[in-house]
Amino acid sequence: MSDVLDDETVWFPKGQTTINEAPTKSRRLRAATDGDDDDEEDVVFVLGQSDMGALNRYLHGGRVLPLDRTSYCNKTGIVDTSLLTPKIWNQVDELIEAYIQVHADCTGFLGDENTAIKRWKANPTASATRTETALQRWKVGRKAGRKVTAAADDDDTDFDKLCTWDKMNGLAQNIYSYSEDAGSTDADDSYYVAMLTLCGDYNDSNDPAEQESIRQDILDLTDDLLGDVNKILSHIGKVKEALKLFEASCQTNQSTLEGLEKSMTTILDQELGSIQDLDKEIKKHQDDIASYQAIIDHGML
């Protein structure tokens, strides 16, 4: 198990590669400087970096930390607790308290074990297959007394309840949906085109009443799109704040755990003897066992 945890590449996302169709100037310059013309230069491993691997490892590891004495003993392989003195137990309890905080932070960022189920059950976004134009869809929604633009149904109360990871995904989806609605590659499905169409209708009309109606439609559509932009900006602020708090908590946890490591080592040395001496003794016994095992394996006993 420790071998797997110590290999940082285990925590890299798998199978997530993308092709750089147009490498950036800095990448081309770096490749030329390195003298590397290999085709692999055009393949980018998404999130496959040591920082992302470390984050992934921390988040998943933090969610399975022991949160009480029993689970701590099970995780660390302590079978006989009679050797654990009150001083050691007090230190273990402090360590468990630190684990509880790390667990809370990681769960708040990535979600608990039920979050994945909720994600699967979540209602998917509306199908991209539409028969009506953006303008027709917007007018139908307006007549029904509701907004129909990208983030119209996004409730901030529900957004605030999401874990940080889902907030980030939700924000990305809102931005994508807004971009798809506002400036779709399909001209008939673009709200920008819808506004230009309304402007054309306004200029073509000679009826003041009709012009006023069209003018109001333009204003309403603009307000709806601006409302979506403001919603996205609000969510960006909340995601940034959540990440900022997570970073600060990680720094605090690091300091706490480093201090506990030193104090735990000191107490174990005082209560059970030098850990280094114990390690040497364990190594000696392991060598003796290996020697005897070799004799047995060769049938010389």
N, C-alpha and C positions, 0 to 999 in steps of 0.2 A: 504493500500500500504506500509506504513512504517513497519508494522509487517512483511511483506514478506521480505523487504530489510534488516531488522535487524536480520533475521534468516539466519545465514551463511550457513546452510546446503542446503538452496534453491539454492545456487550457485554451489554446488557440481555436477559434471557430473553424470547423472543418468544411471543406467543399465550397467555400465562399470565395470564388475567384472572379475577377473581371478583367477584361482586356482593355488596355489603354489604346484606343484607336488613334488618339492624337497626343502623344507624350508632351508634357510641358517642357518649356525651354530649360528649366533647371534640371529636369530628369535627363534630357538629351545631353546637356553639358556634363552632368555627372557621369553618364555612361561613356561619353567620349574621353573624359579625364581618366576614368578607370580602365579604359581600353577594353570594355566588355561589350561585345556585340551580340551576345547570346540572345536567342529568342525569348528567354525567360524574362528579359528586361521588360517585355510588353505585358507580362502577367503580374497583376497586383493581388496580393493576398489580403482580402478585406479584413481589417481589424487584426491581422496576423502580426502583431507587434508585441514586444515584451511587456509594455505598459498595459495593453489590453488583456494580455494573458494573466498578468499579475492581478488586475482588477477582477477578472473572471474567477480566478482562484480564490481571492479573498471573499468575494460575494458568496460563492457556493460553499466554501469552507466555513464561513461564518454562520451559515444557516444550519450546519450540522454540529456545532459545538456543544459540548455537554453543559447542561444548565442546572444540574444538581449533583450532589455527592455520588449518588448511585451511578448515574450516567458517566460521571468523570472517571470513576474507578473502572467501569466497563471499557471506556475509550482508551485509557492508559494501561489497561491490563493488570491493574492492582487486584489481586485475589485475596491476599491476607492483609486486612486493614489494621491488625493489632499492632503493627510497627509504626503506625501513624500517630504521633503524639499530638496533644492538644495544640501545640504551636504549629505543627505541620497542617493540622486540620484548619486552623484559623487562616493560614496562608492559602490553603486550597479554596476556602470559602471566598476570600478576596479575589482569587483568580476566577472563580465561577461568576462572581459579580461582574468582573470585567468581560467575561465571555457573554453574559446576558446582554450587556450594552452593545457588544460587537454584533451579536445575533439580531438585536433590535434594529441596528443600523442596516445590516445586510438584508433583512426582511423588508425594511422600509424602502430599500432601493430596488430590490429584485422581486419582492412579493413573497408570500408564504407558499406552502405546498399546495394550497387550494387555488392560488392565483392562476396557475397554468390551466386548470380546469375551467375557471371563469373565462379565460381568454378564448378557449375553444368554443365555449357556449355563447360567447358574445355575438350579437347580431352582426353579420358582415356588412360591409358598405354596399350601397345600392349598385345594382348591375350597371355596367357602362353601356349596355344595350338600350338605347332610347330611340323612340320613334318621333318624338316632338322636338322642336328646336328649343334652345335655351330661353328665348323670349316667350314662346308659348308656355313652357314649363313655369317660368317665373310668373306670368299672368294668371295661370291656373292657381298657383300657390297664393298669390295676392288675393284673388277672389275668395279663396277659402280662409283668408285671414291669417296666413302663416308665411314665414320666410322659407325660401327654398334654396338659398345659397349655401356655400360649403360648410360653414360651421354653425348653421342655423339651429340645429338640434343639440348642439354641444352644451351641456349644462356644467357651469363652473363648480357647482356643488359636487357633482359626480367626478369631475376632473380632479378636485382637491383630494378625493378619497383614494385615487390611484397611487400605486407605488411609483417611485421615480422613473423606473424603466418604462412602465406603461404610460406615464406622462410624456416621456420623450417620444415614444411610438405614436401616441395620440396626437402630439404636436406635429410630428412629421406627416401623419395622415391628413391633418387639417390643412397644412401647407400644400400638400399634393392635391387634395380635393379642391382647394381654392384655385390653385393654378389650373387644374383641369377644367373647372367651371368657367373661370374668368377669362382664360386665354387658351381654350382648347385648340388642338391642331385641326379639329373639325370646325369650320367656320360657322356652320349652323348650330353648333353646340357651345358657342363662346358668348359669354355675357358682355364682353367688350364689343363684339360684333352686334349684339342685341342693342347696346346703347347707340352705336353708330346708325343702326337701322332706325331706331326711334328718332334720332336727330334728322335723318333723311326724311322720315314721315312728317316730322314737324315742319321742315322747310317746304315740303311738297304740298302741305295742306293750306287752304285758304280760309278754313273755318276756325274762327277764334276759339270756339268752345272745344273743338277737336284739338287744336294746338295746346290749349291749357291742359287738357287731359294727357296729351303726350308729354308735355313738360313735366307734369306731376309724376308720370311713370319714370321719366329719366331721373328725377330727383330721388324717387323711392328706390329705384334700382341702385343708384349710386350710394344711397344711405345703407342699403343692405350689404353691398360689397365692403363699404367702409366699416360697417359693423363687424363683418367677418375678419377684416384686417385687425381691428382693435382687439377682437377675441384672440387672435393668433399672437398679437403682441403681449397680451396679458398672460397667455400660457407660456410664452418665451420667458417672461419675467419669473414666473413660478418655477419653471424648470431650472433656470439659472440659480435661483435661491435655494432650491432643493439640492442641487449639486454643490453649492457653496457650503451648505450646512453639513453635507456628507463629507466633504473634504476636511472641514474643521474637526468633525467627530473622529475621522480616521487618524488625524494627527494626535488628537487627545488619547485615543485608544492605543496608538503606537507608544506614546510616552508612558502610559499606564502599564502596558504589558512588559515593556523593557524594564521598568522599575520592579515589577513583580518577579520577573525572571531573576534579577540579581538578588532580591530578598529571599526568594525561594531557594536559590542555590546556597545562600548563607545559612538559612535555617536547616536545610538538609545536611550541610556539613556539620553543623552544631549538634543535631539530633541523631544522625546516623553515621557520622564520620565523613571524611573527605570523599567527595564524589569521584575525584580523579583516582584516589586509591581504590575505591570500589570498582571503577572501570577497569583498572589494571588487574584486580583480582578476578573479575568476571572474564577478562580476556585470557588470563592464565588458565582458568578452568575450561574455557572454550577450546584452547589449544590442546589441553590434556584430553578432552573428549574427542577432538579430531584425531589425535594420535592413536587413542584406543580404537576409534572407529576404523582407522586405516588398517590396524592389526586384524580386527574382526573381518573386514572386507577381504583380506588376503588369506583368511583361514589359518592364521598363525597362532591363534589363542588356544 
